[in-house]
Amino acid sequence: MLENSDLQVLEKLIEWIQTRKKVWLATVTNTWGSSPRPIGSIFCCDENGTMVGSLSGGCIEEDLLERLTQKELLKDKPRIITYGKTQEESDRFGLPCGGKLEIVLEPQFDSTNLPEFLLIKEGIKQRQCMLKISDLSSGTISSEPEDRYSSLSFSDGSKTILKHTLGPRFQMFLIGAGQVSQYLAQIAKMLDYHVLVCDPRQEIIDQWGVEGVQLICDMPDDAIRAHIKDKLSAIVALTHDPRIDDMGLMEALKTPAFFVGAMGSKRTSEKRKERLLQLELSENDIDKLHAPVGLPTGSKTPAEIAISIIAQINALRSKNANSLQPDFQEVRPLPN
């Protein structure tokens, strides 16, 4: 889960600052085209070349590390770096076709921001969303608790104030990269879901056209085991191919996800439930499945179907808001 990764990076960052090492924190702030990691992903490294977290899956981290060790980026103020400005550069750094990545690099050469990082860490450990506010002109950081996740953004046109929410975030896992998925992904992004789209068919993944989505070319059961860890997730099967959908649903119905749905007619849905019963799932497991997925709005077009699905998911999310958000204590300033 993203929040566990955030916490791992922050704990190591704090440890390095406390031991007086030179440390850099990097954040993905924008993507164009396909991207290996979503906006908001964080990564840190120290002066010895030790790395935690991920920005791209390897190549970009290695380039940053090389430039840092060669003193190219040894400045005490944050800066914005863009990778993939040309196709040659995209190929060099292993970015997907047309992919481009913007990163904010924040040096932490002393303990100035340590109290804020400690507050953010404690908030996340309590399952509290924390807003990190970075002044890129001065390098200083402030933080405050947030009621819910909000998308990463710059609060001014000059890109000097970066606002980044860390901590628990609702995510939507879509099985299948077809047209309904593309409409659903666009709407879900506007509602601040982190969207993951899984399809084992590379040729379908290659046709994906929505930016800022995490694409996974793998079998959905494997991907669900890797990415769905708590109840802040909605999973929807949309391929119309039982060889793909059933494998994903078999795993999805065992997770704590607050919503699991599958597209199809009433007849198709009944046949699917019969198949799932033969895959060692219980009646209780199958009762969790919303199929046919979506509110009965008479929707026909892919866009209308996507609207009916997101409406059903958000209705359930709002109805169970208290049970979906874990109890947490107020995050208070640490003693001096």
Buried (B, 14 or more C-beta within 10 A) or exposed (E): BBBEBBBBBBBBBBEBBEEEBBBBBBBBBBBBBBBBBBBBBBBBBBBEEEBBBBBBEEBBBBBBBEBBBEEEBBEEEBEBBEBBEEEEBBEBBBBBEEBBBBBBBBBBBEEEBBBBBBBBBBBBBBBBBBBBBBEBEEBEBEBBBBEEBBBBEBEEEEBBBBBBBBBBBBBBBBBBBBBBBBBBBBBBBEEEBBBBBBBBBEEBBBEBEBBBBBBBBEBBBBBBBEBBBBBBBBBBBBBBBBEBBBBBBBBBBBBEBBBBBBBBEEEBBEEBBEBBEEBEBEEEBBEBBBBBBBBEEEBEEBBBBBBBBBBBBBEBBEEEEEEBBEEBEEBEEEEE
